[in-house]
C-alpha cells in the first residue's frame, strides 16, 4: 500500500468548502481538522481516494482539481518548493520534482520526456483508475501548472494537456484553467510544454540556494529509501549504458536481457525505491559527464552515445541535469 501527504487531503477539503461536513470527511482518514497542517503526516493512498469519493457524494467535484491546483503554493512543499523556486528555469524546476517527489508520495513517479514538439512532464500512477485517483491526477497536473506560473516570468501555458481517463460532462473549466487544449482519453497523464517556455529563467533562480537545497533533499531522500539491490541496479546501469548508442532503451528489452519479465523487473526495482526511468536518466548523465572529460569526443558524438537523436536535445537535457551546457561543463573542467 502506498502513501500520500496529508497536505493534499487538507487542501482538497478546504477548496471544496464543505462546511460542517469538512471535519467529518477529514476524520474519515484519521485527520483532525483543528490540528496543524503537517505535510510529513502521511495517509494511505486508498484512504485518500476514499476521501475524494466521499466529497464527490456531497458536492460537484468537476472543477475541484482545478481549484486545488490553483490553491497550491511553492511554500506548501517545504524544501522541495524552495528548490522549485530556486531552479534556474522551469525545466530545472520540473527536474527537481521528477527526482524528489518521493518525499511527498510513494504512489506517483514523474518523468520528463523529450519529444519533437517539446518536453512532456508525465505522471505515472499504478492501480485501478477509480474516481478518487482520477481527481487526484487532475489536481496534480493543475498544481504543476499553478506552481510554474508562480515562478516563471510572463504567462505559462502548456501546449497540450493529456489525461488518460474519460472527460467529465463539462470540460470548459479545464480548457480555461490550462489555457490549452485538454485531451481526455489519452494514453498518458502529462503536460506538454514548449522548450521556449521551459527555458525561461525563473524569477527567483539562485544557484547557491539550489546547491544547498539539493544537498538537503538528497539527504532526506536517502532517509526514506531502503538500500537498493546492488547487483540488479548495477547490472541495469551497465545494460542501459550499452544500449544507449542505439537510442533510448526500453524497460522490456533491458529486463529481457537480464532474464526477467518486465513486471518482475519493475517490481524488484520499485521494492528498493528505484525506477527504470531514474536509472536511465542517472546513467545518461554519468556517461555524458565522463565523455565530456575526454576531449577526443565531440559534442555530437557524445549526444549519440548517450541516446539523443540531436545535439540540441542533448544540450537541453544536460543543462537540466547540471545547470550548464555541455560546452560550459567541458570548459570548466579544462580550467581545473
PyMOL commands that set and color helices and strands:
alter all, ss='L'
color gray80, all
select helices_A, chain A and resi 6-16+21-27+45-58+64-71+74-86+90-103+131-151+172-178+195-199+207-224+230-246+251-257+262-270+276-292+299-305+311-322+326-334
alter helices_A, ss='H'
color red, helices_A
select strands_A, chain A and resi 3-5+42-44+109-114+119-124+160-163+181-184+189-193
alter strands_A, ss='S'
color yellow, strands_A
deselect
rebuild
show_as cartoon
